[in-house]
Every structure is written in C-alpha cells, then in structure tokens.
Amino acid sequence: MQCLEASEWMSLRLDGELPEGDVAVLDEHIAACPECRAEWALMQRTAALFGDVSMAAPPPMFVEQVMTRVQRRTARLVVLRGLLTLLLGAIIVATATGLPMKAFSALTNVVSIDPLVVGTCARMITRLVNIAGVVVRALGLVLGSVLGSHYLVILGYLLLTVGLALCWLRIMVWPNRVPAAARLLNRSTESRRGH
C-alpha cells in the first residue's frame, strides 16, 4: 500500500466508510510507516476535537435556490447555443443562396445564349455548397472530439460565421469586383463569339 492511498483510507475509516477487510491492511501499513502513523495520530486528534460539534445545517430553501440557479444557467446556455446555431444557419443560408444567385446573375449576362453552360455552372455551385457543408460538419466533429470543449467548437463556428459573412459582403455588397471564374467565362464566350 502506498502512503497516498493510506491517507485516503484513513479519511474513510474516520468516517466509518472503510470496509472491514481493508481496516487490517491499513493498520499494518500504519504500523510499518512512521509518516502515516504521525498522520493517523493527527487525524484522530482532529476528529476528537470536532467530534462533539454538530454539522451546520444549510439555510432553508438552500438546495432549491441552488438548483433553480443551475436550471436557469442551463436554460440560458441552451438558448445561447440555439441562437448561435440559428445565426450560423442564417448566414450559411444567405451565403448559399446569395452566392448562386449572384453567380447566376453574372453568368446569365455572360452566357445568355448557351443554357448548357448555365446548367453546368449551377450543378458545380450546388456541389461546392454541398462540399462546404460536409467540410463544416467534419471540422465541427474533429474539433469537438480533439478538443473536447464545446466552447472551442462554438468559437470555431463563430470564426467560420465571420469568414462567411466577409465572403458574403465581398460578393453581395461589393459587386463591382468580378470573380476570376466569371472573367474567365467571359473571355471564353467572347473568344467563341469572335471566331
């Protein structure tokens, strides 16, 4: 038996919670170990000093007040998580719908003659949005399992939300900046028209 375990067993013995079979093992260790013998004597003297003192009773309604506070805090955390999820979902939906709409608007101006190109671009954008959703879910799972803290996952989602919001602002608010893909499509359709 090690001294740390013996110290824990001494506390259990003083509380009357040490099983009878372990009492003999503890007594053997105390007899052989001078440090534990001194600790046991000190624990017995301390217990004797406070043996006649009654335990203080908690104030009336204490347990109910504590449990009410715990339930309120839990409810606030649930609401906060729900609001964060709703905000993230709204930003993702706005980005997911705004990006294709903006892309379709640019593409219809560029390739209004060839509907095959528009359909291909629409499928490509849909696939990219699906891939982005899978990547976001995978990152959330990886962060949750590796870090084990919900607050870090929420921080990651917040950072992702800020990134998506910045992307949305760039595409929707500053439309004068034409993406490179639209410029390439514009060049390719102009070269086809010219030949």
VEXZAMI-803773 format. One line per 8 residues: number of its first residue (from 1); their letters; for each residue x, y, z of C-alpha. Coordinates in nm, 2 decimals, m for minus. Layout:
BEGIN
NUM> A> X/Y/Z; ...
! end
This chain:
BEGIN
1> MQCLEASE> 0.00/0.00/0.00; 0.12/0.35/m0.08; 0.10/0.64/0.15; m0.14/0.84/m0.07; m0.38/0.55/m0.07; m0.34/0.50/0.30; m0.42/0.87/0.36; m0.75/0.83/0.17
9> WMSLRLDG> m0.83/0.51/0.36; m0.77/0.69/0.69; m1.03/0.95/0.60; m1.27/0.67/0.51; m1.20/0.49/0.83; m1.27/0.80/1.04; m1.60/0.85/0.85; m1.69/0.48/0.92
17> ELPEGDVA> m1.69/0.40/0.55; m1.38/0.18/0.52; m1.47/m0.19/0.46; m1.37/m0.42/0.75; m1.13/m0.62/0.53; m0.94/m0.30/0.45; m0.90/m0.19/0.81; m0.65/m0.46/0.88
25> VLDEHIAA> m0.45/m0.37/0.57; m0.45/m0.01/0.68; m0.34/m0.09/1.04; m0.05/m0.29/0.90; 0.06/0.00/0.68; 0.03/0.25/0.97; 0.24/0.02/1.20; 0.52/0.00/0.94
33> CPECRAEW> 0.52/0.36/0.81; 0.62/0.64/1.06; 0.49/0.92/0.83; 0.14/0.76/0.80; 0.15/0.68/1.18; 0.20/1.05/1.25; m0.07/1.15/1.00; m0.31/0.90/1.16
41> ALMQRTAA> m0.25/1.03/1.51; m0.31/1.39/1.39; m0.63/1.29/1.21; m0.75/1.11/1.52; m0.68/1.42/1.74; m0.85/1.65/1.49; m1.15/1.42/1.48; m1.17/1.41/1.86
49> LFGDVSMA> m1.17/1.79/1.87; m1.46/1.82/1.63; m1.64/1.50/1.73; m1.89/1.67/1.95; m1.96/1.96/1.71; m2.28/1.92/1.52; m2.29/1.98/1.14; m2.42/2.32/1.04
57> APPPMFVE> m2.75/2.30/0.86; m2.79/2.48/0.53; m3.04/2.77/0.53; m3.39/2.69/0.45; m3.46/2.65/0.07; m3.08/2.64/0.00; m3.10/2.33/m0.22; m3.40/2.47/m0.41
65> QVMTRVQR> m3.22/2.80/m0.47; m2.91/2.64/m0.59; m3.10/2.40/m0.83; m3.30/2.70/m0.96; m2.98/2.88/m1.04; m2.83/2.58/m1.21; m3.15/2.53/m1.42; m3.16/2.90/m1.52
73> RTARLVVL> m2.79/2.88/m1.62; m2.85/2.57/m1.82; m3.16/2.72/m1.99; m2.95/3.03/m2.08; m2.68/2.82/m2.23; m2.94/2.62/m2.43; m3.09/2.95/m2.56; m2.75/3.09/m2.64
81> RGLLTLLL> m2.65/2.77/m2.83; m2.98/2.78/m3.02; m2.93/3.15/m3.11; m2.57/3.08/m3.23; m2.69/2.79/m3.44; m2.97/2.99/m3.58; m2.74/3.28/m3.66; m2.48/3.05/m3.82
89> GAIIVATA> m2.76/2.88/m4.02; m2.90/3.21/m4.14; m2.56/3.32/m4.26; m2.49/2.99/m4.43; m2.83/3.00/m4.60; m2.78/3.37/m4.70; m2.44/3.29/m4.84; m2.55/2.97/m5.00
97> TGLPMKAF> m2.85/3.13/m5.17; m2.68/3.47/m5.24; m2.37/3.32/m5.40; m2.55/3.11/m5.66; m2.79/3.40/m5.73; m2.51/3.64/m5.78; m2.32/3.38/m5.99; m2.63/3.31/m6.20
105> SALTNVVS> m2.68/3.68/m6.25; m2.32/3.72/m6.37; m2.34/3.40/m6.58; m2.67/3.49/m6.75; m2.51/3.82/m6.85; m2.21/3.65/m6.99; m2.36/3.33/m7.14; m2.72/3.41/m7.20
113> IDPLVVGT> m2.70/3.22/m7.53; m2.57/2.89/m7.40; m2.80/2.73/m7.14; m2.58/2.42/m7.12; m2.31/2.63/m6.96; m2.56/2.78/m6.71; m2.68/2.43/m6.61; m2.32/2.31/m6.57
121> CARMITRL> m2.23/2.61/m6.35; m2.54/2.55/m6.14; m2.45/2.19/m6.08; m2.10/2.29/m6.00; m2.21/2.56/m5.75; m2.45/2.31/m5.59; m2.17/2.06/m5.55; m1.94/2.32/m5.40
129> VNIAGVVV> m2.21/2.42/m5.14; m2.26/2.05/m5.05; m1.89/2.00/m5.01; m1.86/2.32/m4.80; m2.14/2.19/m4.57; m1.97/1.85/m4.53; m1.64/2.02/m4.45; m1.80/2.24/m4.19
137> RALGLVLG> m1.97/1.94/m4.02; m1.64/1.75/m4.04; m1.45/2.03/m3.88; m1.70/2.06/m3.61; m1.68/1.69/m3.53; m1.30/1.69/m3.54; m1.28/2.00/m3.32; m1.53/1.85/m3.08
145> SVLGSHYL> m1.35/1.52/m3.05; m1.00/1.65/m3.04; m1.05/1.94/m2.81; m1.34/1.81/m2.61; m1.47/2.15/m2.52; m1.80/2.29/m2.66; m1.68/2.64/m2.61; m1.39/2.59/m2.85
153> VILGYLLL> m1.63/2.45/m3.11; m1.86/2.75/m3.07; m1.56/2.97/m3.11; m1.47/2.79/m3.43; m1.83/2.83/m3.56; m1.81/3.19/m3.48; m1.49/3.23/m3.67; m1.65/3.04/m3.96
161> TVGLALCW> m1.95/3.27/m3.94; m1.73/3.58/m3.96; m1.55/3.43/m4.26; m1.87/3.35/m4.43; m2.01/3.70/m4.36; m1.70/3.85/m4.51; m1.74/3.64/m4.82; m2.10/3.74/m4.84
169> LRIMVWPN> m2.01/4.11/m4.81; m1.75/4.08/m5.08; m1.99/3.91/m5.32; m2.31/4.09/m5.24; m2.21/4.43/m5.12; m1.91/4.49/m5.35; m2.05/4.35/m5.68; m1.81/4.56/m5.89
177> RVPAAARL> m1.53/4.31/m5.82; m1.59/4.04/m6.07; m1.46/3.70/m5.96; m1.19/3.53/m6.16; m1.41/3.25/m6.27; m1.66/3.49/m6.42; m1.38/3.68/m6.60; m1.25/3.35/m6.75
185> LNRSTESR> m1.60/3.26/m6.86; m1.65/3.60/m7.01; m1.32/3.56/m7.21; m1.41/3.22/m7.33; m1.75/3.32/m7.46; m1.61/3.63/m7.62; m1.35/3.42/m7.79; m1.62/3.18/m7.92
193> RGH> m1.83/3.46/m8.04; m1.53/3.62/m8.22; m1.45/3.30/m8.42
! end
